[in-house]
Amino acid sequence: MLKIIFLITLYFNSASVFSNERPPWFIPPPLDPTGVELETKKLDEGVYALLSNTPFADNAGFIVGKDCVLVVDAHFNGEMGLQIIEAVKKVTNLPIKYLVNLNAFGDHVFGNYVFPESTVIISHEKTLKFLKDNSLDARKKIISVTVEGDMNVFKDVKDRLPTLTFSKKMSLDLGEKIVELHYFGPGMSPSDSVLYVPSSKIAWTGNLVFGKGSIPWARSEQLRDYLETMKNFEKTIKPISIVSGHGKIADENIVEKYINYLNDVIFMSKQLHEDKKNINKFVTKLSLSSKIEIEDDIRDLMEGFHKWNVLNAYKQLN
């Protein structure tokens, strides 16, 4: 029980940043999949995004090669996982050979169990470690804050873990269609991964890069590490379109925007630290700069992310 309580706290409390209570100004990401429908959007030949019709609920996707299909993320529960499978069937009769989990959070992995037994589930090695180290019930409790504590959202979920992992990079051949899996370093969480289709220059970024008009959320990781991760991203791949785990499709400019934002937050935190500001009082009045492009339907959420990031960066200086 103590371990479960600790994990729930950790979801919202970066280890050395917050007290045991969630800051009153912070809005949990609204991820409830109830009533969510995924729109199939063709991005290129054989490359499809599955976009949620609700702001910030999970997206997914799939890539069709000559021989087989790869699915990106399994969503929140079996119902959503089956919706993904049906979307694939409307496009092709080829088998779903691979399913990739881009991070360890329940909204990306809880739908794993409804995919065919023959489907190979792949993740970064840190994702698998987290899933093995924490029980299914514990992981349900961690993510329950994003659905206002409604455990019915995933009451029927059965655990199914990845069976194949990678460390830095993995390439998969779907038949005349190559897909790359990359790990550039920690970002929003320790295991954030990126899926890239080189021939189409399209990437799925999970929680590492959110959608158009967003900012990063350094939920539990060092902002300096997040910054280096984004620099590694920029140096390694050059997507023209980014399908995030949450939010609208973004263009390649969002990577540079994330880098600039993280630089600015780190610089601000250093100044605040030198001035010995009362950081807890300061962030309650903090707002995003009007120069930062934010989508209207997620503005309040991004304001909370910004406060969190500045507070996190400040505390990490110690």
N, C-alpha and C positions, 0 to 999 in steps of 0.2 A: 504493500500500500504506500509506503514512504517513497518508493521508487516512482510509482505512478504520479504522486503529488509533485515530486521533483520535476518530472518530465513535462507535466502540464504547465508548471511555472516556467520552465525553460522555453516553452514555445513562445511565450510573450516576454520573458525576461532574459535578455542577454546577460549571461552569468553574473558579471560584476557591475551591471548597469542599473538595474531596477530593484526596488524592494519587492516584497512578496505579493504586492498588489499591482495590478495592471494600471498604468497611468490613466487618469480620468479623461485625458484628451485623445487617447488612442482608440481608433475604430478597428475592430477585427476585420480582416478581409472577408467580404460576403461571398461565400463559396457554395451556398446551398444549391444542390443540383435539382431540387424538386421543381418540376415543370420546365426544366431546361431542355431546349432543342438545339441540336448541333447542325449548322448549315454546312453542307459540302461545297467548298469553293475550289475550283480547279485553278491552280497557280501556274502549272506548266504541264507538259505531256507526262502523265503518270504521277504527278505530284499534287496532292490534295490537302487542303487545310479543313479541319472540322472546327467551326467557330461557334462559340456559345452565343445564344440570343439574349443573354443577361450580362450586364456589365460586371466584369471581373470573375465570373464563373469560368470553369476550366475549358480551355481549348484542347484539341488533339489533332490528329492528322494521319495520313497514310501515304506510302509511296508504292507504286505498282511497277514492277519490272517485268521482264519477259517470262520469268519462271515463277515468281512468287510476290507476296506483299509484305511490307513492313508497316506496323502501326506504331504511332508515336503516342505514348501514355495511354493508360487504361481508365482514367477518370475515377469518379468517387465511389461507385458501387456497381453491382451487377447489372442493374437496369441501364446505367449509362454505358457500361462496357458493351452490352448487347446492342445499344443504339449505334455504337461505333462499328460493330461487326456488320450490322444491317446496312450501314452507309457504304462499307467496302463492297458488300454483295451487290449493291445497285450499280457498281462500276465494273466489277470483274468477278469471275468465278475462280480465279487463282487462289491458292491456299495462303492463309496468313502464317508465314513461316517465322516471322520475328515480331516481337513486341518489345519496345524499348521504354523503360521507366527513367525519366530524366532527373528525378530526385526521389527521396524516400518518403515524402509526405503522402498521407492517405488519399488525398484528392488526385494523386497521380498513379497510385498503385492498387487501390482497393478493388478496382474492376478486373484485376488480373485473372481471377478465378473462373470467369465465364469464357475465356478464350480457349480454343481447342487444345487438347492435351499435347498435340504435335507442335504447338507454337512454342518457340524458344524465347524465353523472357530474358532480356539483357539489361544490365545496369552498370553504373560505375561501382567499383569494389567498395567504396565508402557507403553507398546506398545499401548494398547487401549487408554490410556489417551492421548498420543501424537497424535494419529490419530483423536481423538475427538476434541482436542484443536486446530488443524490446518486444514484449508480447503484443499480439494483435489488440488485446483489450487496452493496453497502455497507449498504443498508437491511435486507437479510436478516440480515447479521451484527449489526447494531445490536439487532434484536429477538430474536436467537437465545438470548440470556441468559435469556429468559423461558420457553424450552422446553428448558432444560438443554443447549443447544448442539446439539440434534438438527435438523440442516439438512434432514432428510427431510420435516419438517413442511411446508416450502414449496419443495421441490425442483422441482416442476412449475409454480410460479407464473410467469406472464408479466406484464410491466409493462403497465398500462393506467391512464393518468392522467386526472384530471378535465379536462373541456373547457369548463366554465363556472364562474366564480368570483364571489364577492361580497366586499365590504369590511366593511360594518357590518350591513346587513340586506338580505334578499331575501324576497319573497313569491311563492309558487307556488300557482296555482289548479288543483286536480285535478278540478274539476267539482263545484260545491257543497261543496267542502272546501278551505279555505285552510290552507296550511302556511307558517310563517315560519322563516327561518334568521337567527340572531343571532350577532354577535361582540361580546362585552362586554369583551374584553381578554385578555391572557395569564393563564394559570393554571398547570395542570400542565405545559403546554408552550406555545409561542408562538401556536399556531393553534387552540386549543380552541374549538369552536363549539357552539351550542345549537340544536336544532330544536324548534319549539313549534307545537302545534295549538291555536289560540285557542278554538275552539268547544268543545273538550273539556278545556281547561286541563291538557294533558299535555305534558311536555317530555322530550326525549332530550338528555342532557348529555355523552355521550362520557366523557372523562377529567376534565372540569372539576369535576363532582360525581360521586363514586362512590356506591354504593348505601347502603341502610339500614345504620345502625350503622358508618359509616366516618368517616374524617377526610380532609382534602385531602392531596395529596402535591405539594409544590412541587419537582418533579424538577429543573428547571433555571431556573425563573423567580424574579424577586424576590417575596418574600412580600408586600411592600407593594403591588406591582402586582396580585397575586392577590387581596388584600383589596379593592382598588378594583374589580376585575372582579366579585367577588361582590356588592358594593354596587350596581354597575350592573345586575347580574342582578335583584336584589331590587327595584330601582326600576322596572324595565322590564316584566317579565312576572311573573305570579302563578300558577304551576302548582300544581295540587292533588296531582298525581302526577309523580314523576320516574323515568324509566327511564334508568339510568346505563349507561355502556359496560361496567361490571363490577359485579356485586353485585346485591342484591335491590332491588325497587322501593321508593322512599322517598316520604315525603309532603313537603309544602311546608316543614315545619319544619327540614329539613336545610340549607336555604340560610342561615337565621339561625344554625344550629349551626356551619356552616363559617365564617361571619363572626366569631362569638365565639371560635372556636378560633384563627383566624389572628391576631386581636387579642391573644389571650393569649400566643401564641408570640412575637409581635413584642415584647410587653412583657417577657416572660421573658428574651429574648435581650439586650435593653437592660440589664436588671439584671445579667445574667451578665457582660456586657461591662464595665459600671462596676465590678463586683467583681473584674475581671481573672481570671475563672475559666479554668482549663485546660479548654477546651471539649471537646477530644477525649476526655479522661478522664471529663468530666461526663456526656456523652451515653451512654457505655457502661453507666452505672448508671441512666439515665433511664427512667421508665415513664409510661404514660398515667395521667392522673387517673381515679380510680374514678367520678368524676362524669360522665365522657364515655361515652356509650352506644356499645358496640362489639359487633358480632356475634361470637359465640364462634368460628366457623369461619374468621375472618380476623383474629383478635386478634394473633397473632404478626406478621402482615404489617403491620398498623396500628402496632404498636409500632416496627417498623423505619421506617415512614413518619414517625412522630413524632420519632424521633431525627434522621432526615434533615432534617426541617423546622427543628428547633431549631438544629442545626449550620449549616444553610444561612442562617437568619436572622442568626445570630451573625456569620458570615463577611461577610455583606452589609453589616454596619454599618461595615466598613472600606472 
